[in-house]
Amino acid sequence: MSVLHNLLQGECNPDLRLLSCSIMAPKCEEGKIIKPCRNVCEALRKNCLPAFDAIDMAWPYFLDCDRFFVDEVEGCFDPLAKLRVKPEFKYIGNMHGNEVVGKELLIYLAQYLCSEYLLGNSRIQTLINNTRIHLLPSMNPDGYELAAEEGAGYNGWTNGRQTAQNLDLNRNFPDLTSEVYRIARIRGARTDHLPIPQSYWWGKVAPETKAVMKWIKSIPFVLSASLHGGDLVVSYPYDYSVHPLEEKMFSPTPDEKMFKLLSKAYANAHPGISDKSEMRCGGNFVRRGGIINGAEWYSFTGGSKKRRFTRPLMEPPFKSNNLNWLGMADFNYLHTNCFEITVELGCEKFPLADELYSLWHQNKEPLLKFMEMVHRGIKGVVSDRFGNPIKNARISVKGIRHDILTAADGDYWRLLPPGTYIVSAQARGYSKVLKKVTLPAKMSKAGRVDFVLRPLNGKFPQIIRDSAGKANEQYDPLEHFDPHARHAQPEPRGDGRRSVQPREKPWWWSYFSSLNQHKPLWLLKYQ
Ligand SMILES: [Zn+2]
């Protein structure tokens, strides 16, 4: 395996090693041997073959999927289960009860995902197999009922926006944004995972808000979008202006670059939002590419002041008697690991039913593209040297003052745009570990960066690097490996030697022939 490791330069390697181990040491349960599953082997072989092909090597006989692996009906286990950390994704629709398009889209989306999965659509299968997708079609069913009574075409601009308790759910979350502005100037102050201020609970918190907050806190969501209506634009945090008295003030988060990338993923795939005509619905966002920072659009504390980017009475401006209450997107970002954007799906909040089909067609691709964005950046597991996961370890990126915490299984997902980063992991009682990571411009899979932390004791300094070499460790090429991309764009081979003289011994053969042992002819693809 170590020779394979070198030859494949790490591609598929942890998977291959685990697969080999599972044959040599199968699982035992109640005195019965349980073998690894054949479908796991077959899927890995399919993924790894391009890497083997690239060095003209055959799939190793000791990993013969038919010989050493068994069918699910015989009872088997997935030896790669440990490697399959999946990000959690959510869509929330109909937070404002009279903005109904999101609700319908999410129902269509659920049907589409299920039927395409069964039909064998490989894009959908890849998405579902690698992502935990949560859909909440309606966050405000009471408001919807009210708006639906009036019906499409008759519903006014605001009826049903609020809940039965007359609360605007997007102004009902704790205000952590003014807290982050306050402490941002304090050196070393934590500006993420802020606690909910006690005073928040003294106000009127809607049961819908409580339920969603509980949900957000119980699942380590990575990415989310809230679907609204009344305009055609994608907005991203902060929604609350950095200057409390100044509306329409650009108020970026430390993750501004990533939020722009996320918003563009939706906007660029949407034929309406990406339309360059200023005359269209939402046309005043054309010069910004159909995306805008929420606070710059209209700050959430704004009273009834005019808004530069919206027509009058689009989204009603925020009226709050209680500055403790703000929107859901800022809360996601400042209280949890989750990045949330807000999508305004169209200028009509309650369109006629026969418009829904074309709305679905406009939004299908953006909805899928945005979900796929959850696989950007880096992912991994933080554990101690015995492999025990470390929960709540901090994943920090130098230059971005916003940390991500590991979940219960020690896994984390850190959304990042392409670039080179110094990433560190630290947890209470353990030393800090730094790694240098480079994310290429084109990637369809989050790069895997695991951390092993050593417990602190008298001998260890506060900050150690895992080793001189590893501190500078490059991004794991395995994680860039995308079999589909390889098939689509094979790397050009200038000399064309491989196709002209396939029977020539490949370059790596000298490793084995010089060993003066049995030459492993079975490794040769062309004998
Ligand atoms: Zn809304």
Residues whose N, C-alpha, C, O or C-beta is under 5 A from the ligand:
A	BS01	ZN	H96 E99 H228 G229
